[in-house]
Protein backbone atom coordinates (compact mmCIF):
# COMPACT_ATOMS: atom_id res chain seq x y z
CA UNK A 1 0.00 0.00 0.00
CA UNK A 2 1.29 3.43 -0.89
CA UNK A 3 1.55 5.81 2.05
CA UNK A 4 0.44 9.35 1.38
CA UNK A 5 1.21 12.37 3.52
CA UNK A 6 -0.74 15.50 4.23
CA UNK A 7 1.23 18.66 3.64
CA UNK A 8 3.62 19.28 6.50
CA UNK A 9 3.26 15.79 7.96
CA UNK A 10 5.84 13.05 7.61
CA UNK A 11 3.95 10.51 9.72
CA UNK A 12 2.07 7.65 8.14
CA UNK A 13 -1.76 7.80 8.35
CA UNK A 14 -1.84 4.94 10.85
CA UNK A 15 0.32 6.89 13.30
CA UNK A 16 -1.57 10.19 13.37
CA UNK A 17 -4.32 11.64 15.50
CA UNK A 18 -7.95 11.19 14.30
CA UNK A 19 -8.26 14.79 13.07
CA UNK A 20 -5.13 14.49 11.01
CA UNK A 21 -6.28 11.08 9.77
CA UNK A 22 -9.51 12.56 8.44
CA UNK A 23 -7.48 15.24 6.70
CA UNK A 24 -5.27 12.51 5.26
CA UNK A 25 -8.27 10.62 3.88
CA UNK A 26 -9.75 13.80 2.43
CA UNK A 27 -6.39 14.46 0.75
CA UNK A 28 -6.34 10.93 -0.66
CA UNK A 29 -9.87 11.27 -2.10
CA UNK A 30 -9.05 14.68 -3.53
CA UNK A 31 -5.82 13.35 -5.06
CA UNK A 32 -7.60 10.32 -6.54
CA UNK A 33 -10.35 12.31 -8.19
CA UNK A 34 -8.15 15.24 -9.20
CA UNK A 35 -5.66 12.88 -10.81
CA UNK A 36 -8.43 11.22 -12.79
CA UNK A 37 -9.80 14.58 -13.91
CA UNK A 38 -6.37 15.75 -15.01
CA UNK A 39 -6.15 12.66 -17.18
CA UNK A 40 -9.17 13.75 -19.18
CA UNK A 41 -12.42 13.66 -17.28
CA UNK A 42 -15.45 14.67 -19.24
CA UNK A 43 -17.00 16.51 -16.28
CA UNK A 44 -17.44 20.23 -16.56
CA UNK A 45 -18.93 22.83 -18.83
CA UNK A 46 -17.57 21.31 -22.02
CA UNK A 47 -18.96 17.82 -21.79
CA UNK A 48 -17.90 15.59 -24.65
CA UNK A 49 -18.94 11.95 -24.55
CA UNK A 50 -15.75 9.93 -24.88
CA UNK A 51 -16.28 6.46 -23.42
CA UNK A 52 -12.56 5.60 -23.35
CA UNK A 53 -11.70 8.68 -21.30
CA UNK A 54 -14.64 8.00 -18.96
CA UNK A 55 -13.48 4.41 -18.48
CA UNK A 56 -9.94 5.66 -17.74
CA UNK A 57 -11.39 8.05 -15.15
CA UNK A 58 -13.38 5.31 -13.43
CA UNK A 59 -10.38 2.97 -13.51
CA UNK A 60 -8.09 5.64 -12.00
CA UNK A 61 -10.52 6.47 -9.19
CA UNK A 62 -11.18 2.76 -8.54
CA UNK A 63 -7.44 2.09 -8.39
CA UNK A 64 -6.94 4.85 -5.78
CA UNK A 65 -9.84 3.65 -3.65
CA UNK A 66 -8.64 0.04 -3.93
CA UNK A 67 -5.16 0.98 -2.78
CA UNK A 68 -6.49 3.04 0.11
CA UNK A 69 -9.34 0.73 1.14
CA UNK A 70 -7.80 -0.04 4.56
CA UNK A 71 -7.61 3.68 5.36
CA UNK A 72 -11.16 4.27 4.16
CA UNK A 73 -12.44 1.36 6.24
CA UNK A 74 -10.58 2.54 9.33
CA UNK A 75 -11.35 6.27 9.21
CA UNK A 76 -14.46 6.83 7.08
CA UNK A 77 -16.66 3.77 6.68
CA UNK A 78 -18.48 4.02 10.01
CA UNK A 79 -19.19 7.74 9.66
CA UNK A 80 -20.38 7.40 6.07
CA UNK A 81 -22.61 4.45 6.99
CA UNK A 82 -24.15 6.43 9.84
CA UNK A 83 -25.03 9.23 7.43
CA UNK A 84 -26.30 6.74 4.86
CA UNK A 85 -28.58 5.14 7.46
CA UNK A 86 -30.33 8.46 7.90
CA UNK A 87 -31.16 8.40 4.19
CA UNK A 88 -32.55 4.86 4.40
CA UNK A 89 -35.22 5.85 6.90
CA UNK A 90 -37.04 7.82 4.19
CA UNK A 91 -37.10 5.01 1.62
CA UNK A 92 -39.98 2.54 1.21
CA UNK A 93 -37.89 -0.63 1.62
CA UNK A 94 -40.28 -2.89 3.56
CA UNK A 95 -41.49 -4.76 0.46
CA UNK A 96 -38.25 -4.73 -1.53
CA UNK A 97 -37.04 -8.11 -2.77
CA UNK A 98 -33.75 -6.85 -4.24
CA UNK A 99 -31.84 -3.87 -2.83
CA UNK A 100 -28.50 -2.67 -4.14
CA UNK A 101 -25.92 -0.28 -2.67
CA UNK A 102 -24.22 1.34 -5.65
CA UNK A 103 -20.75 2.50 -4.68
CA UNK A 104 -20.87 0.25 -1.63
CA UNK A 105 -17.20 0.68 -0.79
CA UNK A 106 -16.34 -1.65 2.10
CA UNK A 107 -20.02 -2.49 2.58
CA UNK A 108 -20.55 -0.63 5.84
CA UNK A 109 -24.13 0.33 4.88
CA UNK A 110 -25.18 -3.17 3.77
CA UNK A 111 -26.30 -4.38 7.24
CA UNK A 112 -28.53 -1.30 7.64
CA UNK A 113 -30.04 -1.94 4.19
CA UNK A 114 -30.76 -5.55 5.24
CA UNK A 115 -32.45 -4.27 8.41
CA UNK A 116 -34.54 -1.75 6.44
CA UNK A 117 -35.43 -4.31 3.73
CA UNK A 118 -35.70 -7.58 5.69
CA UNK A 119 -37.18 -9.58 2.79
CA UNK A 120 -34.64 -8.38 0.23
CA UNK A 121 -31.59 -9.91 -1.32
CA UNK A 122 -29.04 -7.18 -0.53
CA UNK A 123 -26.00 -6.61 -2.72
CA UNK A 124 -23.19 -4.10 -2.86
CA UNK A 125 -21.41 -3.01 -5.99
CA UNK A 126 -18.34 -0.86 -6.39
CA UNK A 127 -15.80 -0.22 -9.13
CA UNK A 128 -12.95 -0.53 -6.60
CA UNK A 129 -12.13 -4.20 -6.14
CA UNK A 130 -9.99 -3.43 -3.07
CA UNK A 131 -13.01 -1.87 -1.38
CA UNK A 132 -15.53 -4.58 -2.23
CA UNK A 133 -13.11 -7.30 -1.07
CA UNK A 134 -13.38 -5.81 2.45
CA UNK A 135 -17.21 -5.90 2.45
CA UNK A 136 -19.10 -8.44 4.57
CA UNK A 137 -19.39 -11.78 2.75
CA UNK A 138 -22.99 -12.45 3.76
CA UNK A 139 -24.15 -10.03 1.05
CA UNK A 140 -24.01 -10.22 -2.71
CA UNK A 141 -20.87 -8.39 -3.84
CA UNK A 142 -19.72 -7.38 -7.29
CA UNK A 143 -17.08 -5.19 -8.88
CA UNK A 144 -18.98 -3.00 -11.33
CA UNK A 145 -18.84 0.51 -12.78
CA UNK A 146 -21.92 2.48 -11.69
CA UNK A 147 -21.99 4.19 -15.09
CA UNK A 148 -22.19 0.84 -16.88
CA UNK A 149 -24.23 -1.38 -14.61
CA UNK A 150 -24.93 -4.84 -15.94
CA UNK A 151 -28.37 -5.13 -14.36
CA UNK A 152 -31.57 -5.96 -16.21
CA UNK A 153 -34.24 -3.28 -16.30
CA UNK A 154 -36.68 -3.59 -13.38
CA UNK A 155 -34.51 -6.24 -11.67
CA UNK A 156 -33.90 -4.09 -8.58
CA UNK A 157 -36.61 -2.81 -6.25
CA UNK A 158 -34.42 -0.32 -4.40
CA UNK A 159 -31.03 1.20 -5.10
CA UNK A 160 -29.08 3.54 -2.88
CA UNK A 161 -25.97 5.45 -3.84
CA UNK A 162 -25.02 7.76 -1.01
CA UNK A 163 -21.89 9.86 -1.41
CA UNK A 164 -20.68 8.45 -4.71
CA UNK A 165 -22.45 10.05 -7.65
CA UNK A 166 -19.95 12.92 -7.83
CA UNK A 167 -17.14 10.43 -8.52
CA UNK A 168 -18.62 9.49 -11.88
CA UNK A 169 -17.37 11.28 -15.00
CA UNK A 170 -21.01 11.52 -16.17
CA UNK A 171 -23.26 11.41 -13.07
CA UNK A 172 -26.41 11.11 -15.20
CA UNK A 173 -25.25 7.66 -16.36
CA UNK A 174 -25.27 6.52 -12.75
CA UNK A 175 -28.93 7.40 -12.36
N, C-alpha and C positions, 0 to 999 in steps of 0.2 A: 504494500500500500504506500502510495506517495504521501509524504507529510507536507502539509502546506502551513505557512506561517501568516499570521496577521501582521500588518506593518508594525515594526518596532518590537516584535516578539520573536525570540529565538527558541521558545519552548514548544514542544510538540503539543498538539491538541489534547492528548490524554493527560498532560501534566499541568494544565492550566485551570484557573478558577472557572466556575460555571458561567459568569458573565463574559469572560474572555472566550470561552468555548462557544457560546452562542455567536459571538462576533466572528469566530473562526469559521463556523458553519455558514453563516451568512456570506462571508468572503468566498467560501468554496462554491456556494450556489451561484453567486454573482460571477465568479470566474468561469464556471461551467457554461452558463448561459451566454455571457459576453463573448467567450471564445467561440461558441457556436455561431453567434450572430456575426462576428468578424469574418467567419469563414463563408459568409454568404446567405444569411437568413433572408427569407422573403418577407419578414415582418416589417411594417412601417408604411409610410405614405405611398411608396412606389411598389405596390405589391405586384409581383410577376410570378405566375405559377410555373415553378421549375421543380418538378418532382425530385430530381437527383439532388439538388441543393437542399430541399426539405428533408430528404432522407439523411443526408450528411449531417444536418443540424440535429435531427433526432438521435442519430448514432453518437454524435459528439456529446450531447447532454446525457444520454444513457450511459456512455462510458464513464463520464465524471461521477454520476450518481452511483454506478456500480463500484467504482474504486473507493468511494467515500461512504459506502453503505454502513460500515460499522460506526462511523461518526454520526451519521444521520440517526441510526437506531439509538445510539447512546444519548444524544443531546436534543433531538427534535421529535422523534416518533411519538412519544407520550403526549407532548404538548399539542402536536398536530391532530392526534386522534381525539383528544379532549375537545378541541374546537370542532372537529368533524362530527362528533357525537351530538353537538348542539344542533347541527344541520339536520341530522337524522330525525330528530323529534318532530319535525314539520312534514315529513314525508309519509304518505300512506303505504306502509310496508307490510301491514298485517296479513294481507292476502297474496303477497308476492311469492312466486314459486322459483324464480331465478333473480338473484340480485348480484350486481357486479360493481366492484370498486375499481374504477378506471384511474390509473396512476396510483396503485395501491402501495407502492414503496415496499416497506418491510411488513406490511399487512397489519399494522397496529389498529386500524379501524375495523377490520374484518370481524372480530368478536362482537363488537357493538352492532354491526349490520345483522349478524346472526340473531342477536337478542331482539332487534327491532323487527326482523322478518323471520320468525321462528319456523315457518314452513318452507323456507326458501333454500335452494342450493345457492351457496354464497361463494363467489369466486373473486380473486384479485388479479388484475392484470397491470403490467408495468413494462415499459421498454427497457428498463435497467435490470438485466439478469442478476447482477450482484445484490440488488434490493430484493427482488422477488424470492431469491434463494434463502433469504433470512425470514421470510413470512411463515406463519404457522402452517404446518403441513395438513391440518385437518380441513383446510379449505381448498377449493379448486384454485390453482395458480398457473399463470401463463405469462410468458414474455411476449408482449405485443405492443405495437405502436398505436397509440390512441387515435392517430390520424388515419390509420389504415386497419381498423378493426375487422377481423375475420369472424364476424358474428352474423348469423342470418337475421333478416328483418323480423321484428316482433318475437325474437327468441329470448328477450330479457324483459322482465316485468319492471325492474327498477335498476337504475344505474346512478352511482354517485361519483363525483370527480372533484372532491374538494382540493383546493390549492395546487392544481396542476395545469389547468387550461392555458395559463400564460406561458408555459414552457413549450407549447406547440408553435411551430413556424406559421401555421394557419389555424388559429383557434376554432374557426367555423367548422373545419373538418372533424374536430373532436366532438362536436355537438351532433 
